[in-house]
Each structure stands twice: as C-alpha cells, then as structure tokens.
C-alpha cells in the first residue's frame, strides 16, 4: 500500500500529482506544517528531517521529491511518467535534481530569510537577493521550454508537475508571471490534465483562481 504524507501547496504537490496520474490506489495523509505537526515525534519517526513529501511503500519510507518522483515513474511504467530511453531518463532526473538543488533552496531563502540570518535588516537583503535569483531561475525554465509542449519535449513526465510547483509561487510573491510566456503555456497545459486539476482542487491551490 502507498501512503503520501503531504501538505497542500509546497513541493509535495508534484508527488501528489504523479500518484494521481498513475491511477493507483494510495492514501493521503496531511501533515499540518503551519501548526508544526512535522516536528512531532510520531512524524519524525517517518521522516527525521521533518519535511514533506514522504512516501510510505508497504512500510518502507522514501523521502525527497526527486527520489519519490523517480520511484513513482519506475513503479508504474504504464503511466509513462519517466522516459524509457536511458539517456532521456537521465536528462529527466537531471532536471529534477536541478530544481531540487538550485531552484528550491533559492525559494526557501526568499520565503524564510529569518532561517538564514537573525538580523531584520539583513533579512531584507537576503530576501531581495533571493527574489532576484528566483526570478532568474524561473526565466531559465521559461527559456528551457522553448517551443516544446513539456519539459522533456513532446512527452509528459514527472518533470512537469515538479516545474508547476515553482510556477505557482511566482505570482504569489509579486513577480511578473505574464512575462514567462512559455512557462505560463506549460501551466495551462497542466491545468488541462484531469489528474492535475483533481489534485489542485483537493489542495485548494491558488492556481485554480487563474482559470
């Protein structure tokens, strides 16, 4: 049995969408990040890093979005969420790793500068620098898409819902999302997918307000 530990809104959205795309049976277990449930001892036994997502696979827990998304793609090959060709599969994993290691940390600095520096003035400087850096990363994704339908070209993969997570935060932090024409087109194609829309509706995601 599969069980997804998640919270509506953050990067666990990608794993949530990927599971929904497979059509497989799974349980949703919400971890209330705002109330600090992730820091409780019972959840730390599941994920000692006190983060979401976490995926319980028959009693064994997988953490980190890149690992979870890769597992889902491999476990359900009929859903075609990972490329079959090994080189293309490596390129897909490289994109996931880049998002996780380069894009996500920048957003975290932007959203929670108090975790970086204690001084309030310094926090403003960290937030401003992170905002500029995040915008640069989003523009990089926009350029990467070119004229392709999906991140990996003509084929939808786990890369696409992972990219959607970071698009969803652009407008919320006041950046000119309309300038990301290719990224916005990707978002619209994702919103047309029934599995994506079901998850966004279940999570009451702000992206639904744009449609």
C-alpha positions as CSV (number, residue, x, y, z in Angstrom):
1,X,0.0,0.0,0.0
2,X,1.2,3.5,-0.8
3,X,0.7,6.4,1.6
4,X,1.7,10.0,0.7
5,X,2.5,12.4,3.5
6,X,2.0,15.9,2.2
7,X,0.8,19.4,2.9
8,X,-1.3,21.4,0.3
9,X,0.8,23.9,-1.6
10,X,4.5,23.1,-1.3
11,X,6.7,20.8,-3.3
12,X,4.7,17.7,-2.2
13,X,2.2,18.8,-4.9
14,X,4.4,17.2,-7.5
15,X,4.4,13.8,-5.8
16,X,0.6,14.1,-5.2
17,X,0.0,14.8,-9.0
18,X,2.4,12.0,-10.0
19,X,0.5,9.4,-7.9
20,X,-2.8,10.7,-9.2
21,X,-1.6,10.3,-12.8
22,X,-0.8,6.6,-12.2
23,X,-4.4,5.8,-11.3
24,X,-3.0,3.6,-8.5
25,X,-4.7,3.3,-5.0
26,X,-2.9,5.4,-2.4
27,X,-3.7,7.1,0.9
28,X,-3.3,10.8,1.5
29,X,-2.0,11.8,4.9
30,X,-1.9,15.5,5.5
31,X,0.9,16.9,7.7
32,X,-0.1,20.3,9.0
33,X,3.1,22.3,8.5
34,X,1.6,25.6,9.9
35,X,0.8,24.0,13.2
36,X,4.2,22.3,13.4
37,X,2.9,18.7,13.1
38,X,6.0,17.9,11.1
39,X,8.1,18.3,14.2
40,X,6.1,15.9,16.3
41,X,7.9,12.7,17.4
42,X,5.5,10.4,15.5
43,X,6.2,12.2,12.2
44,X,9.9,12.4,12.8
45,X,9.9,8.6,13.0
46,X,8.6,8.7,9.5
47,X,10.8,11.5,8.2
48,X,13.6,12.6,10.6
49,X,14.1,15.8,8.6
50,X,10.6,16.9,9.4
51,X,9.7,17.6,5.8
52,X,7.1,16.7,3.2
53,X,6.7,14.8,1.0
54,X,7.3,11.3,2.3
55,X,6.0,8.2,0.6
56,X,5.3,5.0,2.6
57,X,5.7,2.0,0.3
58,X,4.5,-1.1,2.2
59,X,6.1,0.1,5.4
60,X,9.3,1.5,3.8
61,X,9.5,5.3,3.6
62,X,11.0,7.2,0.7
63,X,11.9,10.9,1.3
64,X,12.9,13.7,-1.0
65,X,10.9,14.7,-4.1
66,X,13.5,13.6,-6.6
67,X,13.6,10.1,-5.2
68,X,9.8,9.9,-4.8
69,X,9.1,11.1,-8.3
70,X,11.6,8.7,-9.8
71,X,10.2,5.8,-7.8
72,X,6.6,6.6,-8.9
73,X,7.7,6.7,-12.5
74,X,9.6,3.4,-12.2
75,X,6.9,1.6,-10.2
76,X,4.2,2.5,-12.7
77,X,5.8,2.3,-16.2
78,X,2.4,2.1,-17.8
79,X,1.8,5.7,-16.8
80,X,4.8,6.7,-18.8
81,X,5.9,9.3,-16.3
82,X,9.6,8.6,-16.9
83,X,11.2,8.3,-20.4
84,X,12.0,4.7,-21.5
85,X,15.3,5.7,-23.2
86,X,18.1,5.7,-20.6
87,X,19.7,8.9,-21.8
88,X,16.3,10.7,-21.8
89,X,15.6,9.2,-18.4
90,X,19.0,10.6,-17.1
91,X,18.1,14.0,-18.6
92,X,14.7,13.9,-16.8
93,X,16.5,13.1,-13.5
94,X,19.0,15.9,-14.1
95,X,16.1,18.4,-14.4
96,X,14.6,17.1,-11.2
97,X,17.9,17.3,-9.4
98,X,18.5,20.9,-10.7
99,X,15.1,22.0,-9.4
100,X,15.8,20.4,-6.0
101,X,19.3,21.6,-5.6
102,X,19.2,25.0,-7.3
103,X,15.7,26.4,-7.5
104,X,14.1,25.1,-4.3
105,X,16.9,26.5,-2.0
106,X,16.6,29.9,-3.5
107,X,12.8,30.0,-2.9
108,X,13.4,28.8,0.7
109,X,15.7,31.8,1.3
110,X,13.1,34.1,-0.2
111,X,10.2,32.7,1.8
112,X,12.1,32.3,5.1
113,X,15.0,34.7,5.4
114,X,14.8,34.5,9.2
115,X,16.2,31.0,8.9
116,X,19.3,32.4,7.3
117,X,20.1,35.5,9.3
118,X,18.7,36.8,12.7
119,X,19.1,40.5,11.9
120,X,16.0,42.1,10.4
121,X,17.9,44.4,8.1
122,X,20.0,41.5,6.9
123,X,16.8,39.5,6.3
124,X,15.6,42.1,3.9
125,X,18.8,42.0,1.9
126,X,18.7,38.1,1.8
127,X,15.0,38.2,0.7
128,X,15.8,40.8,-2.1
129,X,18.8,38.9,-3.4
130,X,16.8,35.6,-3.3
131,X,13.9,37.2,-5.1
132,X,16.2,38.3,-8.0
133,X,17.8,34.8,-8.0
134,X,14.4,33.1,-8.1
135,X,13.2,35.2,-10.9
136,X,16.4,34.3,-12.9
137,X,15.7,30.6,-12.3
138,X,12.1,30.9,-13.5
139,X,13.3,32.7,-16.6
140,X,15.8,29.9,-17.1
141,X,12.9,27.4,-17.0
142,X,11.0,29.6,-19.4
143,X,13.9,29.6,-21.9
144,X,14.5,25.9,-21.5
145,X,11.0,25.1,-22.6
146,X,11.5,26.7,-26.0
147,X,8.6,25.6,-28.3
148,X,8.2,22.2,-26.6
149,X,4.9,21.0,-25.1
150,X,6.5,19.6,-22.0
151,X,9.8,19.9,-20.1
152,X,11.1,16.8,-21.8
153,X,9.8,17.8,-25.2
154,X,6.8,16.0,-26.7
155,X,6.2,13.7,-23.7
156,X,4.7,14.5,-20.3
157,X,6.8,13.3,-17.4
158,X,7.3,13.8,-13.6
159,X,9.3,16.9,-14.5
160,X,6.2,18.8,-15.4
161,X,4.3,18.7,-12.1
162,X,7.6,19.5,-10.4
163,X,8.0,22.6,-12.6
164,X,4.4,23.5,-11.8
165,X,5.2,23.8,-8.1
166,X,7.6,26.7,-8.7
167,X,5.5,28.4,-11.2
168,X,2.7,28.5,-8.7
169,X,4.8,30.7,-6.3
170,X,5.8,33.3,-8.9
171,X,2.7,35.4,-8.8
172,X,2.2,34.9,-5.1
173,X,5.5,36.7,-4.4
174,X,4.7,39.6,-6.8
175,X,6.8,38.7,-9.8
176,X,5.6,39.4,-13.3
177,X,4.4,35.9,-14.2
178,X,2.9,37.1,-17.5
179,X,6.5,37.6,-18.8
180,X,7.1,33.9,-18.5
181,X,5.1,33.1,-21.7
182,X,6.4,29.5,-22.3
183,X,6.2,28.6,-18.6
184,X,2.6,30.0,-18.5
185,X,1.7,28.0,-21.5
186,X,3.1,24.9,-19.7
187,X,1.0,25.7,-16.7
188,X,-2.2,26.0,-18.8
189,X,-1.5,22.6,-20.4
190,X,-1.0,21.1,-17.0
191,X,-4.3,22.6,-15.8
192,X,-6.0,20.8,-18.7
193,X,-4.9,17.4,-17.3
194,X,-7.6,15.8,-15.2
195,X,-5.2,14.4,-12.6
196,X,-3.5,17.7,-12.1
197,X,-6.9,19.5,-11.8
198,X,-8.1,16.9,-9.3
199,X,-5.1,17.4,-7.1
200,X,-5.3,21.2,-7.3
201,X,-8.9,21.2,-6.4
202,X,-8.3,18.8,-3.5
203,X,-5.4,21.1,-2.2
204,X,-7.5,24.2,-2.9
205,X,-4.5,25.6,-4.8
206,X,-4.4,29.3,-5.7
207,X,-3.5,28.4,-9.3
208,X,-7.2,27.5,-9.8
209,X,-8.1,31.1,-9.4
210,X,-6.2,31.9,-12.7
211,X,-8.5,29.7,-14.8
